[in-house]
Amino acid sequence: GHLGLFLYEYLGEEYPEVLGSILGAMKAIVNVIGMTKMTPPIKDLLPRLTPILKNRHEKVQENCIDLVGRIADRGAELAPPREWNRICFDLLELLKAHKKAIRRAAVNTFGYIAKAIGPHDVLSTLLNNLKVQERQLRICTTVAIAIVAETCGPFTVLPALMNEYRVPELNVQNGVLKSLSFMFEYIGEMGKDYIHAVTPILEDALMDRDLVHRQTAAWTIKHLALGVQGLGCEDALQHLMNYVWPNIFETSPHLIMAVFDAIDGFRVSLGPTKVLQYLLQGLWHPARRVRAVYWRLYNNLYIGSQDALIPSYPKLEDDSEHCYRRTELELLL
């Protein structure tokens, strides 16, 4: 505790290497003695850390955000909500950092703060950030929104997120879809409660002329389909598959990858038989380019679910050389 007070006096240090080490030492002390016993108390320490977040040196940024994140995780109630709101704005700047560890720590801290002061203030800050031009900043923002959704429950975030999709701006709409993609990746099987709510947005995105809309929607559907496997959401998934399927002939490699992954998700959640029924129409199409796409999809299906495809092949009678009957499928108890 005495060491903590001693180091607190040095937070005005102007050499960034030294300041970074001081913050690292304070983090270690907080870890050992806990939030409530920390001297100086957290309510005094946090306002001193807020200006340090603006420091551009990587070592200072990393240690400072780690310390703030630790406080937000374990002792958020020891500081006033107004202070956390102020920190939210400073954290947005850290999402631009070159070092991935700093960006990751900043994104996780958003989750801790949202847990402490409620998601609404944090969310409004993040949604405004989707309008910026810088791609890396937008992606970090979408991850932060997804983490807020995971920590506070998706129902706290989805209404505001879906409302934001109505903004007629490409970056914002792509950001919303990307947030949904990360969110469904994080929440897994909880997605079954929200699949019908997001279906209209995904429909709209999959019919959009913009490639990136369709690509991001396909990634979202992949995570969604894998999360709700076996939970009785086949009606919505089948509906979404009808919107994904026309994109199989696209030429953009990123979009094709997303669409094929989404169809792989459907293979898991709807079953390979359903996907095979879509494929049979094109495997012997007169046009070579069409056949090539369909056979590529069939090969993926065959690699992933070879055994489960056996019941879906047509019934053929045995001939003199080959046995085509699958007698094990005809057994009745």
C-alpha positions, -999 to +999 in steps of 0.1 A: +000+000+000+028+024+009+045+016-025+013+025-043+013+060-027+049+064-036+043+055-072+012+077-074+034+107-067+054+098-099+025+097-123+036+131-136+068+115-150+078+130-184+100+101-197+076+076-213+097+045-207+098+053-169+061+062-168+052+029-185+072+010-159+055+029-131+021+021-144+031-016-148+042-016-111+009+000-100-010-027-119+010-054-101+003-038-067-035-035-075-035-072-085-019-082-052-037-061-026-071-057-043-092-027-053-108-018-019-075-018+000-055+001-026-039+034-015-045+059-030-081+049-033-094+041-068-117+072-069-085+094-067-063+071-089-086+069-119-089+107-127-051+108-127-050+079-153-075+095-177-051+121-191-023+095-194-045+076-218-038+104-243-001+097-242+011+085-276+039+062-264+031+025-268+045+013-235+026+039-216-006+032-236-004-005-230+003-004-193-023+024-187-051+006-206-043-026-187-045-008-154-078+010-163-092-023-177-083-041-144-101-014-124-131-015-147-133-053-143-129-056-105-136-022-090-159-002-113-183+008-086-154+026-067-154+054-093-183+077-105-201+068-138-192+103-151-155+093-149-162+061-169-181+081-196-150+103-199-128+073-202-150+059-230-142+089-252-105+085-246-106+048-253-119+055-288-085+071-296-067+039-284-086+019-310-064+036-336-032+022-320-007+003-342-001-024-316-027-051-315-024-057-277-034-021-270-065-023-294-075-056-278-072-043-242-092-012-252-120-033-267-122-055-236-123-025-214-154-012-232-171-045-222-161-040-185-173-004-185-206-014-201-211-040-174-205-014-147-225+016-159-249+000-183-246-004-220-265+026-232-240+054-227-211+032-240-232+021-270-241+056-281-204+065-280-195+035-301-223+038-327-212+074-334-178+060-342-191+039-370-193+070-392-156+076-393-136+070-425-107+049-410-113+012-415-093-001-386-111+022-362-145+010-375-135-027-372-123-022-336-156-004-328-176-032-342-157-057-320-163-034-290-201-033-297-201-071-300-183-074-266-208-050-250-236-072-264-219-103-250-214-089-215-247-071-211-269-094-231-277-089-269-312-075-261-296-044-247-277-037-279-298-051-308-325-024-309-300+005-312-278-015-336-307-023-359-320+012-358-285+024-368-288+003-400-314+027-413-287+054-417-282+055-455-245+054-453-224+025-465-198+025-437-224+026-410-245-002-425-214-023-430-203-016-394-237-027-381-235-060-401-199-066-389-211-060-353-238-086-358-213-110-372-189-107-342-219-107-318-232-140-332-197-155-332-194-146-294-229-155-282-231-189-300-263-207-291-279-176-275-285-166-311-316-188-313-335-160-294-325-133-318-325-151-352-360-140-362-353-104-351-323-100-374-336-120-404-351-088-421-318-070-418-299-099-433-324-102-461-320-066-470-282-069-469-281-100-491-302-082-517-280-051-517-260-041-548-229-035-526-206-065-525-194-058-490-230-058-476-236-093-490-202-105-479-206-093-443-242-107-442-229-141-454-202-141-426-230-132-401-252-160-413-223-185-411-218-177-373-255-176-368-261-210-384-232-227-365-245-213-332-281-224-335-275-259-348-301-284-334-321-257-317-352-257-339-344-226-361-345-244-394-374-222-408-354-190-406-322-207-418-339-222-448-354-187-456-319-171-453-304-199-475-326-189-503-311-154-502-275-166-499-277-191-527-279-167-557-245-153-547-226-186-555-217-173-590-200-141-578-164-135-589-150-115-559-128-139-539-138-125-505-175-127-513-172-163-526-153-173-495-180-158-473-208-174-493-192-208-493-186-206-456-223-196-450-233-227-470-210-248-449-228-234-419-261-245-434-246-279-440-241-282-402-274-267-391-298-277-418-281-310-427-263-320-458-294-335-475-310-300-477-278-286-493-276-315-517-311-308-529-300-273-539-269-288-556-284-315-578-300-290-602-265-277-613-241-306-612-248-316-649-256-281-662-247-275-699-225-245-690-190-254-677-187-224-654-220-233-637-209-269-633-175-259-618-192-239-590-217-266-582-191-293-582-169-272-559-198-269-535-205-306-538-169-315-530-170-293-499-203-310-489-188-345-495-156-337-475-177-323-445-206-348-443-197-378-464-215-403-441-246-382-437-252-380-475-258-418-478-296-416-471-300-388-497-288-407-528-315-421-551-327-457-548-312-480-574-318-516-578-288-540-576-273-553-609-253-584-615-220-568-605-228-541-580-249-538-548-267-505-546-293-513-519-287-497-485-304-524-465-293-509-431-316-479-439-346-502-445-346-518-411-377-513-390-382-521-353 
